[in-house]
Amino acid sequence: MITKLAWRNTWFKPLNTTLSIILLTASVAIITVLILLQKQFEDQFSSNADGVDLVLGAQGSPLQLILSSVYQVDAPTGNIDYPEAKKWMENPFVKTAIPLAFGDNYHGFKIVGTTPDYLAKYDAKIVSGKIFENNFEVVIGSEIAKKLNLKAGDTFFGSHGDAEEGEVHEEHAYKIVGVASKTGKVIDNLILSNIQSVWAMHDSHEHAEEAEHDHGHEEGHVHEEGEAHHHDHDHDHEMPQISEEGKEITAVLLKFRNKMGIVTWPRMIPQNTKMQAASPAIEINRLFTLFGIGLQALQYLAYGIMLISGISIFIALYNTLKERKYEFALLRVNGATRFQLLYLVVIESLILCVLGFLFGTIVGRIALTFISGSSEEEFKMSFNPFEFVWEKEGFLFLVTIFVGILAAVIPAVKAYRLNISKTLANA
């Protein structure tokens, strides 16, 4: 009965009520987005760096090296000499070394030369087809298969460099031999081949400019696939004889047998080579610290808005009390207790808060869907709006309720202390 009355009273002044709800919705929405963004951003960053102790790459910004080689976001710092990197990769301290050579791209998705270990690092299984073995065989990530509607057996031509508009390399078609399982990590948006393919493509790119007839000869091989399959196959096996001398790769992901290498290599490598060894853990922490300062400021802003909405609820309740003195006195005459009047005012405030919280949670998630869409375009990183971070969102709910109770305290006490006879005598 009292709750029903409270609900009716809430809409007695629709403008006041709407303003309070909008303010609350805005603050809850901002905080919800921040909670989800921070949690998912950190989860994605940590899960992609799992199993990488150090990254070996060209000298330059260590953060850029980590972002480009572990997260595939930034442009790489440059290339490193493969024979030189190989010496370090074969070091007894090293447990696994996964070389990465960035090649071309297809519709903006990077083609990365690597080894099957790279799939294993992300626990990616081959869902259909097989793993790449020969040159120009590629395994594509699950997102690419879905977005571009590709499957094992399809062929495509890459564009030069990492810009989607780069010139198209028509001398070699890439053949999709497998599709990787969905992992929710960067590998979902990559096209993987062996390193030899990246070198062969690079070489043929240089040769194509020098000799035209060479170019025709290579092209012939790809298009004869149907008639002369065995011939094509021999051709594939001839190619891996590309000499490693003077060849370059982009980076190496290293995992060590013990902590020793992690500590000593970042100092040793730059002293003895033209390379650097960067630690994903250190660089990502640095990134989170920068990222965290911005999030913190936004969070304070949102709690500020929540405080203002609390004040607006307080003013609304306080003002209507004056007009509702007689209504309260009549309720008392009809047998309502003092406590029931107190309860009525508090419930009105809480109705506003719960509505604000519900709308805020929904609006926040709609906003995250839009953010996810644009970050998917830019950084191939998506966020899930349907995840719930129970402890933080639960805390947010308690804060909202607390704001509501706080706003209702003074008006409720006034209602509680109402002097019936005086009020009715004045009426």
C-alpha positions as CSV (number, residue, x, y, z in Angstrom):
1,M,0.0,0.0,0.0
2,I,2.7,2.5,1.1
3,T,4.9,1.5,-1.9
4,K,2.0,2.1,-4.3
5,L,1.5,5.5,-2.7
6,A,5.2,6.3,-3.0
7,W,5.2,5.3,-6.7
8,R,2.2,7.7,-7.3
9,N,3.8,10.5,-5.4
10,T,7.1,10.1,-7.4
11,W,5.3,11.0,-10.5
12,F,3.3,13.8,-8.9
13,K,6.0,16.3,-10.2
14,P,7.2,14.6,-13.4
15,L,9.8,17.2,-14.2
16,N,11.7,17.0,-10.9
17,T,11.6,13.2,-11.1
18,T,12.8,13.1,-14.7
19,L,15.7,15.4,-13.9
20,S,16.8,13.3,-10.9
21,I,16.6,10.1,-13.0
22,I,18.5,11.6,-15.9
23,L,21.4,12.8,-13.7
24,L,21.6,9.4,-12.0
25,T,21.4,7.5,-15.3
26,A,24.3,9.6,-16.7
27,S,26.6,9.0,-13.7
28,V,25.8,5.3,-13.5
29,A,26.3,4.9,-17.3
30,I,29.7,6.6,-17.2
31,I,30.9,4.5,-14.3
32,T,29.6,1.3,-15.8
33,V,31.4,1.9,-19.1
34,L,34.6,2.7,-17.2
35,I,34.4,-0.4,-15.1
36,L,33.8,-2.7,-18.1
37,L,36.4,-1.0,-20.3
38,Q,39.1,-1.2,-17.7
39,K,38.4,-4.8,-16.8
40,Q,38.2,-6.0,-20.4
41,F,41.1,-3.9,-21.6
42,E,43.3,-5.3,-18.9
43,D,42.1,-8.9,-19.4
44,Q,42.8,-8.6,-23.2
45,F,46.2,-7.1,-22.7
46,S,47.2,-9.7,-20.1
47,S,45.9,-12.7,-22.0
48,N,47.7,-11.7,-25.2
49,A,51.0,-11.3,-23.3
50,D,50.7,-14.7,-21.5
51,G,53.8,-16.8,-22.2
52,V,55.9,-13.9,-23.5
53,D,58.7,-13.0,-21.2
54,L,60.6,-10.7,-23.5
55,V,60.3,-9.4,-27.1
56,L,63.4,-9.1,-29.2
57,G,63.2,-6.4,-31.8
58,A,64.7,-3.4,-33.5
59,Q,65.9,-0.5,-31.2
60,G,63.4,2.3,-30.7
61,S,60.5,2.7,-28.3
62,P,60.1,-0.4,-26.2
63,L,56.3,0.2,-25.8
64,Q,56.0,0.5,-29.6
65,L,57.8,-2.8,-30.0
66,I,55.5,-4.5,-27.5
67,L,52.3,-3.0,-29.0
68,S,53.3,-3.9,-32.6
69,S,54.6,-7.5,-32.0
70,V,52.4,-8.7,-29.1
71,Y,49.2,-6.7,-29.8
72,Q,49.5,-6.0,-33.5
73,V,48.4,-2.4,-32.9
74,D,51.2,-0.1,-33.7
75,A,53.7,0.0,-36.6
76,P,56.9,-2.1,-35.8
77,T,60.1,-0.3,-34.7
78,G,61.9,-1.7,-37.7
79,N,63.5,-5.0,-38.7
80,I,66.3,-7.1,-37.2
81,D,68.8,-9.4,-38.9
82,Y,67.6,-13.0,-38.9
83,P,70.9,-14.8,-38.5
84,E,71.8,-12.5,-35.6
85,A,68.4,-13.0,-33.9
86,K,68.7,-16.8,-34.5
87,K,71.9,-17.0,-32.3
88,W,69.9,-15.6,-29.4
89,M,66.8,-17.7,-30.2
90,E,69.0,-20.8,-29.9
91,N,70.4,-19.8,-26.5
92,P,70.1,-22.6,-23.9
93,F,68.2,-20.1,-21.6
94,V,65.4,-19.8,-24.1
95,K,62.5,-22.2,-23.7
96,T,60.5,-21.1,-26.8
97,A,61.3,-18.4,-29.4
98,I,58.6,-17.5,-31.9
99,P,59.9,-15.4,-34.8
100,L,57.5,-12.9,-36.4
101,A,58.0,-11.3,-39.8
102,F,55.4,-8.8,-40.9
103,G,54.5,-9.0,-44.5
104,D,51.7,-7.6,-46.5
105,N,48.0,-7.3,-45.6
106,Y,44.7,-8.4,-47.0
107,H,41.8,-6.0,-46.5
108,G,43.7,-4.4,-43.6
109,F,44.3,-7.8,-41.9
110,K,48.0,-8.4,-41.3
111,I,49.8,-11.3,-42.9
112,V,52.4,-12.5,-40.4
113,G,55.2,-15.0,-41.1
114,T,55.8,-17.2,-38.0
115,T,55.9,-20.8,-36.9
116,P,53.1,-23.1,-35.7
117,D,54.3,-22.3,-32.1
118,Y,52.5,-19.0,-32.5
119,L,49.1,-20.8,-32.7
120,A,50.1,-23.0,-29.8
121,K,50.9,-19.9,-27.7
122,Y,47.3,-18.7,-28.0
123,D,45.8,-22.2,-27.7
124,A,44.4,-21.8,-31.2
125,K,43.4,-25.1,-32.8
126,I,42.8,-25.6,-36.5
127,V,39.1,-25.9,-36.9
128,S,39.0,-26.8,-40.5
129,G,41.9,-27.7,-42.9
130,K,45.5,-28.0,-41.7
131,I,48.4,-25.9,-40.5
132,F,50.6,-24.0,-43.1
133,E,53.6,-26.1,-44.4
134,N,54.6,-24.8,-47.8
135,N,55.2,-21.3,-49.0
136,F,52.1,-19.1,-49.6
137,E,49.9,-21.4,-47.5
138,V,48.1,-19.5,-44.8
139,V,46.0,-20.1,-41.7
140,I,43.4,-17.4,-41.0
141,G,42.0,-16.3,-37.7
142,S,38.4,-16.9,-36.8
143,E,37.3,-13.3,-37.1
144,I,38.7,-12.9,-40.6
145,A,36.9,-16.1,-41.7
146,K,33.7,-14.7,-40.4
147,K,34.0,-11.1,-41.6
148,L,35.4,-11.8,-45.1
149,N,33.5,-15.1,-45.5
150,L,36.7,-17.1,-46.3
151,K,37.3,-20.8,-45.8
152,A,40.0,-23.4,-46.4
153,G,40.8,-23.8,-50.1
154,D,40.2,-20.1,-51.0
155,T,43.0,-18.0,-52.5
156,F,43.7,-14.3,-52.4
157,F,46.3,-11.7,-53.2
158,G,48.0,-9.5,-50.5
159,S,48.5,-5.8,-50.7
160,H,51.9,-4.4,-50.0
161,G,52.8,-3.1,-46.5
162,D,50.3,-2.7,-43.7
163,A,48.0,-0.1,-45.4
164,E,44.9,-1.6,-46.9
165,E,45.3,0.6,-50.1
166,G,48.9,-0.7,-50.7
167,E,49.7,-2.0,-54.2
168,V,48.4,-5.5,-54.8
169,H,51.1,-8.3,-55.2
170,E,49.7,-10.3,-58.1
171,E,52.8,-12.6,-58.6
172,H,51.8,-14.9,-55.7
173,A,48.4,-16.0,-54.6
174,Y,48.1,-17.0,-50.9
175,K,46.2,-20.2,-50.4
176,I,44.1,-20.6,-47.3
177,V,44.8,-24.1,-45.9
178,G,43.3,-23.8,-42.5
179,V,41.0,-21.7,-40.2
180,A,42.0,-21.2,-36.5
181,S,39.6,-21.5,-33.6
182,K,38.2,-18.5,-31.9
183,T,40.4,-17.4,-28.9
184,G,39.3,-13.8,-28.2
185,K,42.9,-12.8,-28.7
186,V,44.9,-10.9,-31.4
187,I,45.4,-14.1,-33.4
188,D,41.7,-14.0,-34.4
189,N,42.5,-11.1,-36.6
190,L,45.7,-12.3,-38.2
191,I,46.6,-14.3,-41.4
192,L,49.6,-16.6,-40.6
193,S,52.1,-18.0,-43.0
194,N,55.6,-19.4,-42.7
195,I,58.5,-16.8,-42.7
196,Q,59.8,-18.1,-46.0
197,S,56.6,-16.8,-47.7
198,V,57.2,-13.3,-46.4
199,W,60.8,-13.4,-47.7
200,A,59.7,-14.9,-51.0
201,M,57.1,-12.2,-51.5
202,H,59.7,-9.5,-50.6
203,D,62.2,-11.0,-53.0
204,S,59.8,-11.4,-55.8
205,H,58.7,-7.8,-55.2
206,E,62.3,-6.7,-55.7
207,H,62.9,-9.0,-58.7
208,A,59.6,-8.0,-60.3
209,E,61.0,-4.6,-60.7
210,E,64.3,-5.8,-62.1
211,A,63.1,-8.5,-64.5
212,E,59.8,-8.7,-66.2
213,H,60.1,-12.2,-67.7
214,D,60.9,-13.6,-64.2
215,H,57.6,-12.3,-63.0
216,G,55.7,-14.1,-65.8
217,H,57.4,-17.3,-65.0
218,E,56.5,-17.2,-61.3
219,E,52.9,-16.2,-62.1
220,G,52.6,-19.2,-64.3
221,H,53.3,-21.5,-61.5
222,V,50.4,-20.2,-59.4
223,H,47.8,-20.4,-62.0
224,E,48.8,-23.8,-63.3
225,E,47.8,-25.2,-59.9
226,G,44.9,-27.2,-61.3
227,E,46.7,-29.0,-64.2
228,A,50.1,-29.5,-62.8
229,H,49.6,-30.0,-59.1
230,H,52.7,-32.1,-58.6
231,H,54.8,-29.5,-60.5
232,D,53.4,-26.7,-58.3
233,H,54.3,-28.8,-55.2
234,D,57.9,-29.2,-56.3
235,H,58.0,-25.5,-56.9
236,D,56.9,-25.0,-53.3
237,H,59.6,-27.2,-52.0
238,E,62.3,-25.5,-54.1
239,M,61.5,-22.1,-52.6
240,P,62.3,-22.7,-48.9
241,Q,66.0,-22.9,-50.0
242,I,66.0,-19.1,-49.8
243,S,69.2,-18.3,-48.1
244,E,68.8,-16.8,-44.6
245,E,71.9,-14.6,-45.1
246,G,70.9,-11.0,-44.9
247,K,67.2,-11.8,-44.3
248,E,65.3,-9.8,-41.8
249,I,62.4,-10.5,-39.5
250,T,60.4,-8.0,-37.3
251,A,60.6,-9.5,-33.8
252,V,60.9,-12.6,-31.7
253,L,58.6,-13.5,-28.8
254,L,60.8,-15.2,-26.1
255,K,59.9,-17.4,-23.2
256,F,62.7,-18.4,-20.8
257,R,63.4,-21.5,-18.8
258,N,64.2,-19.5,-15.7
259,K,64.0,-15.9,-14.5
260,M,67.7,-15.3,-15.1
261,G,67.3,-14.4,-18.8
262,I,64.4,-12.0,-18.1
263,V,66.6,-10.0,-15.8
264,T,69.8,-9.9,-17.7
265,W,68.9,-9.8,-21.4
266,P,67.3,-6.3,-21.5
267,R,70.8,-5.0,-20.6
268,M,72.9,-7.5,-22.6
269,I,71.1,-7.3,-25.9
270,P,71.5,-3.6,-26.6
271,Q,75.2,-3.8,-25.5
272,N,76.1,-6.6,-27.9
273,T,73.7,-6.1,-30.8
274,K,71.7,-3.6,-32.8
275,M,68.5,-5.0,-31.1
276,Q,66.6,-4.4,-27.9
277,A,64.7,-6.8,-25.6
278,A,61.6,-5.3,-24.1
279,S,59.4,-6.8,-21.3
280,P,55.6,-6.8,-22.0
281,A,54.9,-6.8,-18.3
282,I,56.8,-3.6,-17.6
283,E,55.6,-1.8,-20.7
284,I,52.0,-2.7,-20.3
285,N,52.1,-1.7,-16.6
286,R,53.4,1.7,-17.8
287,L,50.5,1.9,-20.3
288,F,47.9,1.0,-17.6
289,T,49.3,3.7,-15.3
290,L,48.9,6.3,-18.1
291,F,45.5,4.8,-19.0
292,G,44.5,4.6,-15.4
293,I,45.0,8.3,-14.7
294,G,42.5,9.2,-17.3
295,L,40.0,6.6,-16.1
296,Q,40.4,7.9,-12.5
297,A,39.6,11.4,-13.5
298,L,36.5,10.3,-15.4
299,Q,35.4,8.3,-12.5
300,Y,35.6,11.3,-10.2
301,L,33.6,13.2,-12.7
302,A,30.8,10.5,-12.7
303,Y,30.7,10.4,-8.9
304,G,30.4,14.2,-8.9
305,I,27.3,13.9,-11.2
306,M,25.9,11.3,-8.8
307,L,26.3,13.7,-5.9
308,I,24.5,16.4,-7.8
309,S,21.7,14.0,-8.6
310,G,21.5,13.2,-4.9
311,I,21.1,16.9,-4.1
312,S,18.4,17.2,-6.8
313,I,16.4,14.3,-5.2
314,F,16.8,16.0,-1.8
315,I,15.5,19.3,-3.1
316,A,12.6,17.7,-4.8
317,L,11.6,15.8,-1.7
318,Y,12.1,18.8,0.6
319,N,10.0,21.1,-1.6
320,T,7.1,18.7,-1.9
321,L,7.0,18.2,1.8
322,K,5.6,21.7,2.4
323,E,2.8,21.0,0.0
324,R,2.1,17.5,1.4
325,K,1.9,18.5,5.1
326,Y,-1.9,18.1,5.0
327,E,-1.8,14.8,3.1
328,F,0.5,13.4,5.8
329,A,-1.7,14.7,8.6
330,L,-4.7,13.0,7.1
331,L,-2.8,9.8,6.7
332,R,-2.0,10.0,10.4
333,V,-5.6,10.7,11.3
334,N,-6.5,7.6,9.3
335,G,-4.2,5.4,11.3
336,A,-0.8,5.6,9.6
337,T,2.1,5.5,12.1
338,R,4.9,8.0,12.3
339,F,7.3,5.3,11.1
340,Q,5.1,4.6,8.0
341,L,5.4,8.3,7.0
342,L,9.2,8.1,7.4
343,Y,9.2,4.9,5.3
344,L,7.0,6.5,2.6
345,V,9.6,9.4,2.0
346,V,12.6,7.0,1.9
347,I,10.9,4.7,-0.5
348,E,10.1,7.6,-2.9
349,S,13.8,8.4,-3.0
350,L,14.9,4.8,-3.4
351,I,12.5,4.3,-6.4
352,L,14.3,7.2,-8.1
353,C,17.7,5.6,-7.4
354,V,16.8,2.1,-8.5
355,L,15.3,3.5,-11.8
356,G,18.4,5.7,-12.3
357,F,20.7,2.7,-11.7
358,L,18.8,0.4,-14.1
359,F,18.7,2.9,-16.9
360,G,22.4,3.8,-16.3
361,T,23.4,0.2,-16.5
362,I,21.5,-0.2,-19.8
363,V,22.7,3.1,-21.3
364,G,26.3,2.2,-20.3
365,R,26.1,-1.1,-22.1
366,I,24.7,0.5,-25.2
367,A,27.5,3.0,-25.2
368,L,30.1,0.2,-24.8
369,T,28.6,-1.5,-27.9
370,F,29.3,1.7,-29.9
371,I,32.8,2.0,-28.5
372,S,33.4,-1.6,-29.3
373,G,32.4,-1.1,-32.9
374,S,34.9,1.7,-33.4
375,S,37.8,0.1,-31.5
376,E,37.1,-3.1,-33.6
377,E,37.7,-1.0,-36.8
378,E,40.8,0.8,-35.5
379,F,42.6,-1.7,-33.2
380,K,40.8,-5.0,-34.0
381,M,39.9,-5.1,-30.3
382,S,36.3,-5.6,-29.3
383,F,34.5,-5.3,-25.9
384,N,31.7,-7.4,-24.6
385,P,28.8,-5.2,-23.3
386,F,27.1,-8.2,-21.7
387,E,29.8,-9.0,-19.2
388,F,29.0,-8.2,-15.6
389,V,31.7,-7.2,-13.1
390,W,29.7,-8.1,-10.1
391,E,31.8,-6.7,-7.3
392,K,32.3,-3.3,-8.8
393,E,28.8,-2.9,-10.2
394,G,27.4,-4.2,-6.9
395,F,29.4,-1.6,-5.1
396,L,28.1,1.0,-7.5
397,F,24.5,-0.1,-6.7
398,L,25.2,0.3,-3.0
399,V,26.6,3.8,-3.6
400,T,23.5,4.7,-5.5
401,I,21.2,3.4,-2.8
402,F,23.3,5.2,-0.2
403,V,22.9,8.5,-2.1
404,G,19.1,7.9,-2.1
405,I,18.9,7.3,1.6
406,L,21.1,10.3,2.3
407,A,18.9,12.5,0.2
408,A,15.8,11.3,2.0
409,V,17.1,11.6,5.6
410,I,16.1,15.2,6.4
411,P,12.7,15.2,4.6
412,A,11.8,11.8,6.2
413,V,12.7,13.1,9.7
414,K,10.5,16.2,9.0
415,A,7.6,13.9,8.0
416,Y,8.2,11.8,11.1
417,R,8.0,14.8,13.4
418,L,4.9,16.2,11.9
419,N,2.5,17.7,14.5
420,I,-1.0,16.6,13.5
421,S,-3.2,18.9,15.5
422,K,-1.1,22.0,14.7
423,T,-1.2,21.2,10.9
424,L,-4.9,20.5,10.8
425,A,-5.7,23.6,13.0
426,N,-3.9,25.7,10.4
427,A,-5.7,24.1,7.6
